[in-house]
């Protein structure tokens, strides 16, 4: 909503048509929401890790902790996205001229520019990605080691474990889709920042940019597919429950009629 209309109009115009202020806004919005999404997924992976690998910490986490975490996540994204407005780094048009992004080419100009680009790459891509990979690797190892142990517990614990794993699989799919979309863009950006000037062909730089923008459509698809599966399971379970409850209600009705008939016969005999 805040970014796509700018780029679509510019694509049809074959140039950026919203001026310098529009360019800075578009670059800020793209970086802000991209960074916020990745850090949110990092927090989700940590939540899954604590819930499955450290039960004592997992049960300690409550709803208000999630709201605090969200506030910190978007404050973190706001800090890094707004930093170029304070003179540290900048936003600039893409090489193909129809959208804007962080000025990765600052690394070619000065040591300060290199420090800015490296800081962005570490704190907004490499470190969150490392936390995500660590969390899910530990979860997979934990699940493999505890599968046999869970089989000896009662049904409620087994159902809880299955639900936790389903949530973890959804989170893994979302993180994988996001990283697959953004890592090619990050590689091309680093290549532009530290490679030879104009070493990235303009035609080649368009593809990673469009792939990164496609990350916005993966989450709805994943949620929809998973939600449909859950809906089918819920509807099947609901029908079974309705049938069993209907049978029980009929039994109760018949028994009630029988009891009342027996009482009437007793009263008549008296």
C-alpha positions as CSV (number, residue, x, y, z in Angstrom):
1,X,0.0,0.0,0.0
2,X,2.8,2.5,0.9
3,X,5.3,1.4,-1.7
4,X,3.9,-0.6,-4.6
5,X,1.9,2.2,-6.3
6,X,5.1,4.3,-6.6
7,X,7.0,1.5,-8.3
8,X,4.1,0.5,-10.6
9,X,3.5,4.0,-11.9
10,X,7.3,4.4,-12.4
11,X,7.5,1.1,-14.3
12,X,4.8,2.3,-16.8
13,X,6.6,5.7,-17.0
14,X,10.0,4.0,-17.6
15,X,11.5,6.3,-15.0
16,X,11.1,7.5,-11.4
17,X,8.5,10.2,-11.4
18,X,8.1,11.1,-7.7
19,X,11.2,13.2,-7.1
20,X,13.8,13.1,-4.4
21,X,11.4,13.1,-1.5
22,X,9.4,10.3,-3.0
23,X,12.5,8.3,-3.6
24,X,13.6,8.7,0.1
25,X,10.1,7.7,1.3
26,X,10.0,4.6,-1.0
27,X,13.4,3.5,0.2
28,X,12.6,4.1,3.8
29,X,9.3,2.2,3.6
30,X,10.9,-0.8,1.8
31,X,13.7,-1.1,4.3
32,X,11.5,-0.5,7.3
33,X,8.9,-3.2,6.5
34,X,11.6,-5.6,5.2
35,X,13.7,-5.3,8.3
36,X,10.6,-5.4,10.6
37,X,9.4,-8.6,8.9
38,X,12.8,-10.4,9.3
39,X,13.2,-9.4,12.9
40,X,9.6,-10.5,13.6
41,X,10.4,-13.9,12.1
42,X,13.6,-14.0,14.2
43,X,11.5,-13.5,17.3
44,X,9.0,-16.2,16.2
45,X,11.9,-18.7,15.7
46,X,13.1,-17.9,19.2
47,X,9.6,-18.3,20.6
48,X,9.4,-21.8,18.9
49,X,12.9,-22.6,20.3
50,X,12.0,-21.7,23.8
51,X,8.6,-23.5,23.7
52,X,10.0,-26.7,22.5
53,X,13.6,-26.9,23.8
54,X,13.3,-25.0,27.1
55,X,9.8,-25.6,28.5
56,X,10.4,-23.7,31.7
57,X,11.0,-20.5,29.7
58,X,8.3,-21.3,27.2
59,X,5.6,-21.5,29.8
60,X,6.8,-18.2,31.3
61,X,6.2,-16.3,28.1
62,X,2.7,-14.6,28.1
63,X,0.6,-12.5,25.8
64,X,1.9,-9.2,27.2
65,X,5.5,-10.3,26.5
66,X,4.5,-10.7,22.9
67,X,3.3,-7.1,22.7
68,X,6.4,-5.8,24.3
69,X,8.5,-7.9,21.9
70,X,6.5,-6.4,18.9
71,X,7.1,-2.9,20.2
72,X,10.9,-3.5,20.4
73,X,11.0,-5.1,17.0
74,X,9.4,-2.2,15.2
75,X,11.5,0.3,17.2
76,X,14.6,-1.6,16.0
77,X,13.4,-1.4,12.4
78,X,12.6,2.3,12.8
79,X,16.1,3.0,14.1
80,X,17.9,1.4,11.2
81,X,15.5,2.7,8.5
82,X,15.7,6.3,9.8
83,X,19.4,6.3,10.3
84,X,20.1,7.5,6.7
85,X,18.0,10.6,7.4
86,X,20.4,11.5,10.1
87,X,23.3,11.7,7.6
88,X,24.5,8.1,8.2
89,X,24.0,6.5,4.8
90,X,21.4,7.5,2.3
91,X,18.6,6.3,-0.1
92,X,19.2,6.4,-3.9
93,X,17.5,5.2,-7.1
94,X,18.1,1.6,-8.3
95,X,20.4,1.2,-11.3
96,X,17.4,0.6,-13.6
97,X,15.9,3.9,-12.4
98,X,12.3,2.9,-11.6
99,X,12.6,2.4,-7.8
100,X,14.7,3.4,-4.8
101,X,16.7,1.6,-2.1
102,X,19.6,2.0,0.3
103,X,22.6,3.7,-1.3
104,X,24.8,0.6,-1.4
105,X,27.3,2.5,-3.5
106,X,28.4,4.6,-0.6
107,X,30.8,1.8,0.2
108,X,32.7,2.7,-3.0
109,X,33.1,6.3,-1.8
110,X,34.3,6.3,1.8
111,X,35.2,4.2,4.9
112,X,32.2,5.6,6.7
113,X,30.0,4.3,3.8
114,X,31.6,0.9,4.1
115,X,31.0,0.9,7.9
116,X,27.3,1.8,7.3
117,X,26.8,-0.9,4.7
118,X,28.5,-3.6,6.8
119,X,26.4,-2.6,9.9
120,X,23.2,-2.9,7.9
121,X,24.2,-6.3,6.5
122,X,25.2,-7.7,9.9
123,X,22.4,-6.3,12.2
124,X,19.5,-6.5,9.7
125,X,20.3,-9.7,7.7
126,X,23.2,-11.9,8.8
127,X,22.6,-11.9,12.6
128,X,18.8,-12.4,12.3
129,X,19.3,-15.2,9.7
130,X,21.9,-16.9,12.0
131,X,19.4,-16.8,14.9
132,X,16.7,-18.3,12.7
133,X,18.9,-21.1,11.5
134,X,20.2,-21.8,15.0
135,X,16.7,-22.0,16.4
136,X,15.2,-24.4,13.9
137,X,18.3,-26.6,13.8
138,X,18.0,-27.0,17.6
139,X,14.3,-27.7,17.3
140,X,14.8,-30.4,14.7
141,X,17.5,-32.1,16.9
142,X,15.3,-31.8,20.0
143,X,12.3,-33.3,18.2
144,X,14.3,-36.2,16.9
145,X,15.7,-37.0,20.4
146,X,12.3,-36.7,22.2
147,X,9.9,-38.4,19.7
148,X,10.2,-41.7,21.5
149,X,9.8,-40.1,24.9
150,X,6.6,-38.3,24.0
151,X,5.0,-41.6,22.8
152,X,4.9,-42.8,26.4
153,X,2.9,-39.8,27.6
154,X,-0.8,-39.4,27.6
155,X,-2.9,-38.2,24.7
156,X,-3.1,-34.6,25.8
157,X,0.7,-34.2,25.9
158,X,0.9,-35.8,22.4
159,X,-1.7,-33.5,21.0
160,X,0.1,-30.5,22.5
161,X,3.3,-31.6,21.0
162,X,1.7,-32.1,17.5
163,X,0.2,-28.6,17.7
164,X,3.6,-27.1,18.6
165,X,5.3,-28.9,15.7
166,X,2.6,-27.7,13.3
167,X,3.1,-24.1,14.4
168,X,6.9,-24.6,14.0
169,X,6.5,-25.9,10.5
170,X,4.4,-22.9,9.5
171,X,7.1,-20.6,10.9
172,X,9.8,-22.4,9.1
173,X,8.0,-22.1,5.8
174,X,7.4,-18.4,6.3
175,X,11.1,-17.8,7.2
176,X,12.3,-19.9,4.3
177,X,10.1,-18.0,1.8
178,X,11.3,-14.7,3.1
179,X,15.0,-15.6,3.0
180,X,14.8,-17.2,-0.5
181,X,13.2,-13.9,-1.7
182,X,15.7,-11.6,-0.1
183,X,19.1,-13.3,-0.1
184,X,19.6,-12.9,-3.9
185,X,19.0,-9.2,-3.5
186,X,21.4,-9.0,-0.6
187,X,24.1,-10.8,-2.6
188,X,23.7,-8.3,-5.5
189,X,23.7,-5.4,-3.1
190,X,27.0,-6.5,-1.6
191,X,28.4,-7.1,-5.0
192,X,27.4,-3.5,-6.0
193,X,28.9,-2.1,-2.7
194,X,32.3,-3.9,-2.7
195,X,32.8,-5.0,-6.3
196,X,34.0,-3.1,-9.2
197,X,31.9,0.0,-10.2
198,X,29.2,-0.9,-12.7
199,X,30.2,-4.6,-12.4
200,X,26.5,-5.6,-12.0
201,X,24.6,-5.5,-15.3
202,X,21.4,-3.4,-15.1
203,X,19.3,-6.3,-16.6
204,X,20.7,-8.7,-14.0
205,X,20.0,-6.3,-11.1
206,X,16.2,-6.2,-11.9
207,X,15.5,-9.9,-11.2
208,X,16.7,-9.9,-7.5
209,X,14.8,-6.7,-6.8
210,X,11.5,-8.2,-8.2
211,X,12.1,-11.4,-6.3
212,X,12.6,-9.5,-3.1
213,X,9.3,-7.6,-3.7
214,X,7.5,-10.9,-4.2
215,X,8.1,-11.8,-0.6
216,X,4.9,-9.9,0.3
217,X,2.7,-12.6,-1.4
218,X,4.2,-15.7,0.2
219,X,2.8,-15.3,3.7
220,X,-0.9,-15.1,2.6
221,X,-0.4,-18.2,0.4
222,X,1.2,-20.2,3.3
223,X,-1.4,-19.0,5.8
224,X,-4.3,-19.8,3.4
225,X,-3.0,-23.3,2.6
226,X,-2.4,-24.1,6.3
227,X,-5.7,-22.6,7.4
228,X,-7.6,-24.7,4.8
229,X,-6.0,-27.8,6.2
230,X,-6.9,-26.9,9.7
231,X,-10.4,-25.9,8.6
232,X,-10.9,-29.4,7.0
233,X,-9.7,-31.0,10.2
234,X,-11.9,-28.8,12.4
235,X,-15.0,-29.4,10.2
236,X,-14.4,-33.2,10.2
237,X,-13.9,-33.2,14.0
238,X,-16.9,-31.0,14.5
239,X,-19.2,-33.3,12.4
240,X,-18.0,-36.3,14.5
241,X,-18.6,-34.4,17.7
242,X,-22.1,-33.3,16.5
243,X,-23.0,-36.9,15.6
244,X,-21.8,-38.2,19.0
245,X,-23.5,-35.4,20.8
246,X,-26.7,-36.1,18.8
247,X,-26.6,-39.7,19.7
248,X,-26.1,-38.9,23.4
249,X,-29.0,-36.4,23.4
250,X,-31.2,-39.0,21.8
251,X,-30.2,-41.5,24.5
252,X,-30.8,-39.0,27.2
253,X,-34.3,-38.1,25.7
254,X,-35.3,-41.8,25.5
255,X,-34.1,-42.5,29.0
256,X,-35.9,-39.4,30.3
257,X,-39.1,-40.6,28.6
258,X,-38.7,-44.0,30.1
259,X,-38.1,-42.6,33.5
260,X,-41.2,-40.3,33.3
261,X,-43.3,-43.2,32.0
262,X,-42.2,-45.4,34.9
263,X,-43.0,-42.6,37.4
264,X,-46.5,-42.2,35.9
265,X,-47.1,-46.0,36.2
266,X,-45.9,-45.9,39.8
267,X,-48.2,-43.0,40.6
268,X,-51.2,-44.8,38.9
269,X,-50.5,-47.9,40.9
270,X,-50.4,-45.9,44.2
